[in-house]
Amino acid sequence: MLWEAFGSVLLGLALAWAVDRQFSDRLPARRAVFLAGPLGALFGAYVTRAALGPDQVLGTLVGAVLIGAVLLSLLVRPSGRRLRKAFPF
């Protein structure tokens, strides 16, 4: 269990680094990104381990990456172009 937690934190850091390199102009402060990545992956590992059981190490790490990616995607802001409003009022 300890190695799963350590692995999920490392995967979350790698994911945060990749997102920071790709979308650096559309993200908040780097501290928030590098904090949200590992925390999201750690939470994802916890949820996935609770759902799958203790013997599914690979599944737990995949779930950690997926939930960490979802959390990081919530930090990405829209691009600089303005979106058209759906309602004119």
C-alpha positions as CSV (number, residue, x, y, z in Angstrom):
1,M,0.0,0.0,0.0
2,L,2.8,2.4,0.8
3,W,4.4,1.7,-2.7
4,E,1.1,2.4,-4.4
5,A,0.8,5.7,-2.6
6,F,4.4,6.6,-3.4
7,G,3.9,5.6,-7.0
8,S,0.7,7.5,-7.4
9,V,2.3,10.7,-6.0
10,L,5.2,10.3,-8.5
11,L,2.7,9.8,-11.3
12,G,0.8,12.8,-10.2
13,L,3.9,14.9,-10.2
14,A,4.8,13.7,-13.7
15,L,1.3,14.5,-14.9
16,A,1.4,18.0,-13.3
17,W,4.8,18.6,-15.0
18,A,3.4,17.5,-18.4
19,V,0.3,19.7,-18.0
20,D,2.4,22.6,-16.9
21,R,4.6,22.4,-19.9
22,Q,1.7,22.0,-22.3
23,F,-0.7,24.6,-20.9
24,S,1.5,27.0,-18.9
25,D,-0.3,30.1,-20.2
26,R,-3.7,28.8,-19.3
27,L,-3.1,27.6,-15.7
28,P,-3.0,29.3,-12.3
29,A,0.2,29.4,-10.3
30,R,2.6,26.6,-10.6
31,R,2.3,25.8,-6.9
32,A,-1.4,25.1,-7.3
33,V,-0.7,22.8,-10.3
34,F,2.1,20.9,-8.6
35,L,0.0,20.5,-5.5
36,A,-3.2,19.4,-7.3
37,G,-1.5,16.8,-9.4
38,P,-0.1,14.6,-6.6
39,L,-3.1,15.2,-4.3
40,G,-5.5,14.2,-7.1
41,A,-3.5,11.1,-7.9
42,L,-3.3,10.2,-4.3
43,F,-7.1,10.6,-3.9
44,G,-7.6,8.6,-7.1
45,A,-5.5,5.8,-5.7
46,Y,-7.5,5.8,-2.5
47,V,-10.8,5.7,-4.4
48,T,-9.7,3.1,-6.9
49,R,-8.1,0.9,-4.2
50,A,-11.4,1.0,-2.2
51,A,-13.3,0.0,-5.4
52,L,-11.1,-2.7,-6.8
53,G,-9.5,-4.2,-3.7
54,P,-5.9,-4.4,-2.4
55,D,-4.6,-6.9,-5.0
56,Q,-5.0,-4.6,-8.1
57,V,-1.8,-2.5,-8.1
58,L,-1.9,-1.7,-11.8
59,G,-5.6,-0.8,-11.7
60,T,-5.0,1.4,-8.7
61,L,-2.2,3.3,-10.5
62,V,-4.3,3.7,-13.6
63,G,-7.2,5.1,-11.5
64,A,-4.8,7.4,-9.8
65,V,-3.6,8.9,-13.1
66,L,-7.1,9.2,-14.5
67,I,-8.6,11.0,-11.4
68,G,-5.4,13.2,-11.2
69,A,-5.9,14.2,-14.8
70,V,-9.5,15.0,-14.2
71,L,-8.5,17.3,-11.3
72,L,-5.8,19.0,-13.3
73,S,-8.2,19.5,-16.2
74,L,-10.4,21.5,-13.9
75,L,-7.6,24.0,-13.4
76,V,-7.2,24.8,-17.1
77,R,-8.8,28.1,-18.1
78,P,-10.3,28.9,-21.5
79,S,-8.0,30.2,-24.2
80,G,-7.6,34.0,-24.8
81,R,-10.3,34.1,-27.5
82,R,-13.7,35.1,-26.3
83,L,-16.5,32.5,-26.6
84,R,-19.8,33.5,-28.0
85,K,-22.6,33.7,-25.5
86,A,-25.5,31.3,-26.0
87,F,-28.1,33.9,-24.9
88,P,-27.9,37.4,-26.2
89,F,-29.3,39.0,-23.0
